[in-house]
Amino acid sequence: MPITPRAEIVALPGYAARRSESLPAKLANNELPEAPLPPPVAAAIAAAVAESHRYPDMVATGLLDRLAERHALPAGRLAVGCGSVALCQQIIQALCRPGDEVVFAWRSFEAYPVFARMMNATGVPVALDDGHAHDLDAMLAAITPRTRIVFVCNPNNPTGTVVSGEALRDFAARVPADVLVVIDEAYREFVTDPGALDGLEAVRGAENVAVLRTFSKAYGLAALRIGYLAGPAVVVSAVRKVGVPFGVNGIAQAAAVAALDVEDEVTERCRRIAAERDRVRGELRAQGYPVPASQANFVWLPLGEQTGDFVAHAARYGVDVRGFAGDGVRVTIGGPAENAALLRASASFPCAVGELAQRDAVGHAGLGQQVADVPLDGAR
């Protein structure tokens, strides 16, 4: 008999090679548009490279201590991983048994349903509301005795929307105590809405709330793969146990510590990107696209069945954008020249924009199939 992988793994979507990454305007992967490494960070990376013949600190003690001080949390309530996406997988691995349920919004971060299926858990997608944001009441109604985890991506990837702090606090308080609420804040640093919740406040006040953050986005360390989790000590302990030994390399650890020393530069860079995000959104809305308000470093074009056509059209203008078949297009905020190219492409796209709002009202028929078939071809 030939070697046969688990049927659940065979059925998973694989990573599809992107063919458009050679385009000059790279607006698909939510990367920073400018050089991400201030001199202290670059120096820390260079110094760490000289020690690359040594194993790194397995639990990233130096970084954990800095994060504990910064967020006023015990180090035992923090874990470091290979980006927040790896920690997302570790949470499901640590908490879910076969048949357990993982609730998440859809469309949201595409890894949630994939990681659930990896662990033989059942993903439970809940449609976004009419404003392309989480429908927290519907998510609460989707929780059953089999539910172990609820993911709230805030700001949501790929729509950029946030739920209010008051609504999220109320939601977390109403979730059963044995269900972990994971607030995924990969894009937290780009939030300018004063009514949005800082998830770490919820972590400090609850025993069933965790937060995911990353150094890949605002800090510009995407290639080094490092993020962190804050949550209940029992969850953090379990998550650490299922992590790959020495998984977070020493270069990434050193870079993250150094990045925390240049917070003012990071904050200013995020402010500039957020201002450009709002400008680009305004231009797109003036062109007729019903772009929802974004609090991330990208905007969402709900193009429905025209998604593939827009992706191909943008490519002809040298712009690489991220299409989600049947739903819409996520566009990262780039530099001035990249954004100008995007706006030229959008202005010339023969889009029936007047029909888009009508399409939104149709709902999310076939939601489960969309989730099951989602390809993994984008970056966190």
C-alpha positions as CSV (number, residue, x, y, z in Angstrom):
1,M,0.0,0.0,0.0
2,P,1.4,3.4,-0.9
3,I,2.1,6.1,1.7
4,T,-1.1,8.1,2.4
5,P,-1.3,11.4,4.2
6,R,-4.2,12.1,6.4
7,A,-7.3,12.7,4.3
8,E,-7.9,16.0,6.1
9,I,-4.5,17.3,5.0
10,V,-4.9,16.1,1.5
11,A,-8.2,18.1,1.3
12,L,-6.6,21.3,2.5
13,P,-5.9,24.1,-0.1
14,G,-2.2,24.5,-0.8
15,Y,-0.3,27.6,-1.2
16,A,-0.6,28.9,-4.8
17,A,2.4,30.5,-6.3
18,R,1.8,34.1,-7.0
19,R,2.7,35.1,-10.6
20,S,2.4,38.8,-10.3
21,E,4.9,39.6,-7.6
22,S,7.3,41.0,-10.2
23,L,4.9,43.9,-10.8
24,P,6.4,47.2,-9.7
25,A,3.6,48.3,-7.4
26,K,3.4,45.5,-4.7
27,L,0.1,46.2,-3.0
28,A,-1.0,42.6,-2.3
29,N,0.7,41.5,0.9
30,N,0.2,44.4,3.4
31,E,3.9,45.1,3.6
32,L,5.4,48.5,4.4
33,P,6.0,50.8,1.5
34,E,9.3,52.2,2.8
35,A,12.6,51.0,4.2
36,P,11.6,49.4,7.5
37,L,14.9,49.3,9.4
38,P,16.0,52.3,11.4
39,P,19.7,52.2,12.1
40,P,19.4,50.6,15.6
41,V,17.3,47.7,14.2
42,A,19.7,47.1,11.3
43,A,22.6,47.2,13.8
44,A,20.9,44.6,16.0
45,I,20.3,42.3,13.1
46,A,23.9,42.6,11.9
47,A,25.1,41.7,15.5
48,A,22.7,38.8,15.7
49,V,23.9,37.4,12.4
50,A,27.4,37.1,13.9
51,E,26.0,34.8,16.5
52,S,24.0,32.7,14.1
53,H,26.1,29.6,14.8
54,R,24.5,29.5,18.2
55,Y,21.0,28.3,19.0
56,P,18.6,31.1,20.0
57,D,16.9,31.5,23.4
58,M,14.1,29.0,23.1
59,V,11.5,31.1,24.8
60,A,12.9,34.6,23.8
61,T,13.4,35.7,27.3
62,G,14.8,39.1,26.5
63,L,11.9,39.9,24.2
64,L,9.3,38.5,26.7
65,D,10.8,40.7,29.5
66,R,10.6,43.8,27.3
67,L,7.0,43.0,26.2
68,A,6.0,42.3,29.8
69,E,7.3,45.7,30.9
70,R,5.8,47.5,27.9
71,H,2.3,46.0,28.4
72,A,2.3,45.7,32.2
73,L,1.7,41.9,32.1
74,P,3.6,39.0,33.7
75,A,6.0,37.3,31.3
76,G,4.1,34.1,32.0
77,R,1.1,35.5,30.2
78,L,3.1,36.1,27.0
79,A,4.4,33.8,24.3
80,V,6.5,34.5,21.2
81,G,6.1,32.7,17.9
82,C,7.0,32.8,14.2
83,G,4.6,35.6,13.4
84,S,1.1,35.8,14.8
85,V,-0.1,33.3,12.2
86,A,2.1,30.5,13.8
87,L,0.6,31.4,17.2
88,C,-2.8,31.2,15.7
89,Q,-2.1,27.6,14.7
90,Q,-0.6,26.8,18.1
91,I,-3.7,28.1,19.9
92,I,-5.9,25.8,17.9
93,Q,-3.5,22.9,18.4
94,A,-3.3,23.4,22.1
95,L,-7.1,23.8,22.7
96,C,-9.0,21.8,20.2
97,R,-9.8,18.2,20.1
98,P,-11.3,16.4,17.0
99,G,-14.9,17.7,16.6
100,D,-14.4,20.9,18.6
101,E,-15.6,24.1,17.0
102,V,-13.7,27.3,16.0
103,V,-15.9,30.3,15.3
104,F,-14.7,33.1,13.1
105,A,-16.2,35.8,10.8
106,W,-16.2,35.4,7.1
107,R,-14.6,36.8,5.2
108,S,-11.7,37.2,7.6
109,F,-8.2,35.9,7.9
110,E,-8.0,32.9,5.6
111,A,-5.8,30.8,8.0
112,Y,-8.5,30.3,10.6
113,P,-10.5,27.6,8.7
114,V,-7.4,25.9,7.4
115,F,-5.8,25.6,10.9
116,A,-9.1,24.3,12.3
117,R,-9.2,21.6,9.8
118,M,-5.6,20.7,10.4
119,M,-6.6,19.8,13.9
120,N,-9.7,17.9,12.9
121,A,-11.8,20.8,14.4
122,T,-14.8,22.2,12.7
123,G,-14.6,25.8,11.5
124,V,-17.8,27.8,11.9
125,P,-17.9,30.8,9.6
126,V,-20.3,33.7,10.4
127,A,-21.1,36.2,7.7
128,L,-19.9,39.8,8.1
129,D,-22.6,42.4,8.6
130,D,-23.7,44.8,5.9
131,G,-20.8,47.1,6.7
132,H,-18.2,44.4,6.1
133,A,-17.5,44.2,9.9
134,H,-18.0,41.4,12.4
135,D,-21.5,40.6,13.4
136,L,-20.9,39.9,17.0
137,D,-24.5,39.0,17.9
138,A,-24.5,36.4,15.1
139,M,-21.1,35.1,16.3
140,L,-22.4,34.8,19.8
141,A,-25.4,32.9,18.6
142,A,-23.0,30.5,16.7
143,I,-21.3,29.4,19.9
144,T,-22.3,25.9,21.1
145,P,-21.1,23.5,23.8
146,R,-18.5,22.3,21.3
147,T,-17.0,25.7,20.7
148,R,-13.5,26.1,22.1
149,I,-12.2,29.3,20.3
150,V,-13.7,32.5,18.8
151,F,-11.5,34.6,16.6
152,V,-12.2,38.3,16.2
153,C,-9.8,39.9,13.7
154,N,-9.8,43.5,14.6
155,P,-9.1,45.4,12.3
156,N,-10.5,42.7,10.1
157,N,-8.3,41.2,7.3
158,P,-9.2,41.7,4.5
159,T,-11.9,44.4,5.0
160,G,-10.1,46.7,7.4
161,T,-13.1,47.3,9.5
162,V,-13.2,47.4,13.3
163,V,-15.9,46.8,15.9
164,S,-16.3,49.4,18.7
165,G,-14.6,48.9,22.0
166,E,-17.9,48.9,23.8
167,A,-19.3,46.2,21.5
168,L,-16.2,44.0,21.8
169,R,-16.1,44.3,25.6
170,D,-19.8,43.3,25.8
171,F,-19.2,40.4,23.4
172,A,-16.3,39.1,25.4
173,A,-18.3,39.3,28.6
174,R,-21.1,37.3,27.1
175,V,-19.0,34.5,25.7
176,P,-18.9,31.4,28.0
177,A,-16.0,31.3,30.4
178,D,-14.7,28.0,28.8
179,V,-14.4,29.5,25.3
180,L,-11.3,31.5,24.4
181,V,-11.9,34.8,22.7
182,V,-8.8,35.6,20.5
183,I,-8.6,39.2,19.4
184,D,-6.3,39.2,16.4
185,E,-4.6,42.6,16.3
186,A,-2.0,42.2,13.5
187,Y,-2.9,45.7,12.3
188,R,-3.5,47.4,15.7
189,E,-0.8,50.0,15.2
190,F,-2.6,51.6,12.2
191,V,-5.8,52.2,14.1
192,T,-6.8,55.8,14.5
193,D,-10.4,55.4,15.7
194,P,-10.5,56.4,19.3
195,G,-13.5,54.2,19.9
196,A,-11.6,51.0,19.0
197,L,-10.5,48.7,21.8
198,D,-6.9,48.0,22.7
199,G,-7.2,44.2,23.1
200,L,-4.6,44.1,25.8
201,E,-7.1,46.0,28.1
202,A,-9.5,43.1,27.7
203,V,-6.7,40.6,28.4
204,R,-5.9,42.2,31.7
205,G,-9.6,42.1,32.8
206,A,-10.7,38.6,31.7
207,E,-9.6,35.0,32.0
208,N,-10.8,33.9,28.6
209,V,-9.4,36.6,26.3
210,A,-6.1,36.5,24.3
211,V,-4.6,38.9,21.9
212,L,-2.3,38.3,18.9
213,R,0.1,40.9,17.6
214,T,3.0,40.9,15.1
215,F,6.2,42.6,14.2
216,S,5.6,41.9,10.5
217,K,3.4,44.9,9.7
218,A,4.0,48.2,11.5
219,Y,7.5,47.2,12.6
220,G,8.5,46.1,9.1
221,L,10.0,42.7,10.1
222,A,7.8,40.5,7.9
223,A,10.7,38.4,6.5
224,L,12.0,37.6,10.0
225,R,8.7,36.0,11.2
226,I,8.0,37.1,14.7
227,G,4.9,37.9,16.7
228,Y,3.5,37.4,20.2
229,L,0.5,36.3,22.2
230,A,-0.9,37.8,25.4
231,G,-3.5,35.8,27.3
232,P,-4.3,33.6,30.3
233,A,-1.3,31.8,31.8
234,V,-2.8,28.4,31.2
235,V,-3.3,29.1,27.5
236,V,0.2,30.6,27.1
237,S,1.8,27.6,28.8
238,A,0.0,25.2,26.4
239,V,0.8,27.3,23.4
240,R,4.5,27.4,24.3
241,K,4.5,23.6,24.6
242,V,3.3,23.0,21.1
243,G,5.7,25.4,19.5
244,V,8.6,24.1,17.4
245,P,11.8,24.2,19.6
246,F,14.0,27.1,18.7
247,G,11.4,28.2,16.1
248,V,11.9,31.9,16.6
249,N,15.5,32.6,15.4
250,G,17.9,34.8,17.2
251,I,18.0,37.4,14.5
252,A,14.3,37.9,14.7
253,Q,14.4,38.2,18.5
254,A,17.2,40.8,18.4
255,A,15.4,42.8,15.7
256,A,12.1,42.8,17.7
257,V,13.8,44.0,20.9
258,A,15.5,46.8,18.9
259,A,12.3,47.7,17.2
260,L,10.6,48.3,20.5
261,D,13.3,51.0,21.1
262,V,12.2,53.0,18.1
263,E,8.5,53.2,19.0
264,D,8.3,56.9,18.1
265,E,9.5,56.2,14.5
266,V,7.0,53.3,14.2
267,T,4.2,55.5,15.5
268,E,5.0,58.3,13.0
269,R,5.3,55.9,10.1
270,C,1.9,54.4,11.0
271,R,0.4,57.8,11.2
272,R,1.6,58.7,7.7
273,I,0.3,55.4,6.3
274,A,-3.1,55.9,8.0
275,A,-3.4,59.4,6.5
276,E,-2.6,58.0,3.0
277,R,-5.0,55.2,3.6
278,D,-7.8,57.7,4.3
279,R,-6.9,59.7,1.2
280,V,-6.8,56.7,-1.1
281,R,-10.2,55.5,0.3
282,G,-11.6,59.0,-0.4
283,E,-10.4,58.9,-4.0
284,L,-11.8,55.4,-4.5
285,R,-15.2,56.4,-3.1
286,A,-15.2,59.5,-5.3
287,Q,-14.7,57.1,-8.3
288,G,-17.8,55.2,-7.1
289,Y,-16.4,52.3,-5.2
290,P,-18.2,51.6,-1.9
291,V,-15.0,51.2,0.1
292,P,-15.7,50.7,3.9
293,A,-13.8,52.7,6.4
294,S,-10.5,51.0,7.1
295,Q,-8.3,51.0,10.3
296,A,-5.6,48.9,8.8
297,N,-2.8,49.5,6.2
298,F,-5.1,48.5,3.3
299,V,-8.5,49.1,1.8
300,W,-11.2,46.8,0.7
301,L,-13.1,46.9,-2.7
302,P,-16.2,44.8,-2.5
303,L,-16.3,43.9,-6.2
304,G,-18.0,40.5,-6.0
305,E,-17.9,38.7,-9.3
306,Q,-15.8,41.4,-10.8
307,T,-12.9,40.7,-8.5
308,G,-10.8,38.6,-10.9
309,D,-11.3,41.2,-13.7
310,F,-10.1,44.0,-11.5
311,V,-7.0,42.0,-10.4
312,A,-6.1,41.4,-14.1
313,H,-6.9,45.1,-15.0
314,A,-4.7,46.4,-12.1
315,A,-1.8,44.1,-13.3
316,R,-1.9,45.8,-16.7
317,Y,-1.1,49.0,-14.8
318,G,1.8,47.3,-13.0
319,V,-0.2,47.0,-9.7
320,D,-0.3,43.7,-7.8
321,V,-3.4,43.5,-5.6
322,R,-4.9,40.7,-3.6
323,G,-8.2,39.2,-4.9
324,F,-10.6,37.1,-3.0
325,A,-12.7,35.3,-5.6
326,G,-16.3,36.2,-5.5
327,D,-15.9,38.8,-2.7
328,G,-13.5,41.6,-3.4
329,V,-10.0,43.0,-3.6
330,R,-7.7,44.0,-0.8
331,V,-5.2,46.8,-1.7
332,T,-2.3,47.6,0.5
333,I,-1.4,51.3,1.0
334,G,1.9,51.8,-0.8
335,G,4.1,54.7,-1.6
336,P,2.8,57.8,-3.5
337,A,3.8,56.4,-6.9
338,E,2.2,53.0,-6.2
339,N,-1.0,54.5,-4.9
340,A,-1.2,56.8,-7.9
341,A,-0.9,53.7,-10.2
342,L,-3.6,52.0,-8.3
343,L,-5.9,55.0,-8.6
344,R,-5.3,55.2,-12.4
345,A,-6.2,51.6,-12.7
346,S,-9.3,51.9,-10.6
347,A,-10.5,55.0,-12.5
348,S,-10.3,53.2,-15.8
349,F,-11.8,49.9,-14.7
350,P,-15.2,49.4,-16.4
351,C,-16.9,48.5,-13.1
352,A,-20.6,48.5,-12.6
353,V,-20.1,50.3,-9.2
354,G,-23.8,51.1,-8.9
355,E,-24.5,47.4,-8.6
356,L,-22.0,46.7,-5.9
357,A,-24.3,47.8,-3.0
358,Q,-27.0,45.6,-4.5
359,R,-24.7,42.7,-4.5
360,D,-23.9,43.2,-0.8
361,A,-27.6,43.0,0.0
362,V,-27.8,39.5,-1.5
363,G,-25.9,38.0,1.4
364,H,-23.4,35.2,1.7
365,A,-24.9,32.2,0.0
366,G,-22.6,29.3,-0.2
367,L,-20.5,30.6,2.7
368,G,-19.3,27.2,3.8
369,Q,-18.1,26.3,0.3
370,Q,-16.3,29.5,0.0
371,V,-14.5,28.8,3.2
372,A,-13.7,25.2,2.3
373,D,-12.1,26.2,-1.0
374,V,-10.2,29.3,0.0
375,P,-6.6,29.1,-1.4
376,L,-3.7,30.3,0.7
377,D,-1.8,32.6,-1.6
378,G,-1.4,35.8,0.4
379,A,0.7,37.0,3.3
380,R,-0.4,37.9,6.8
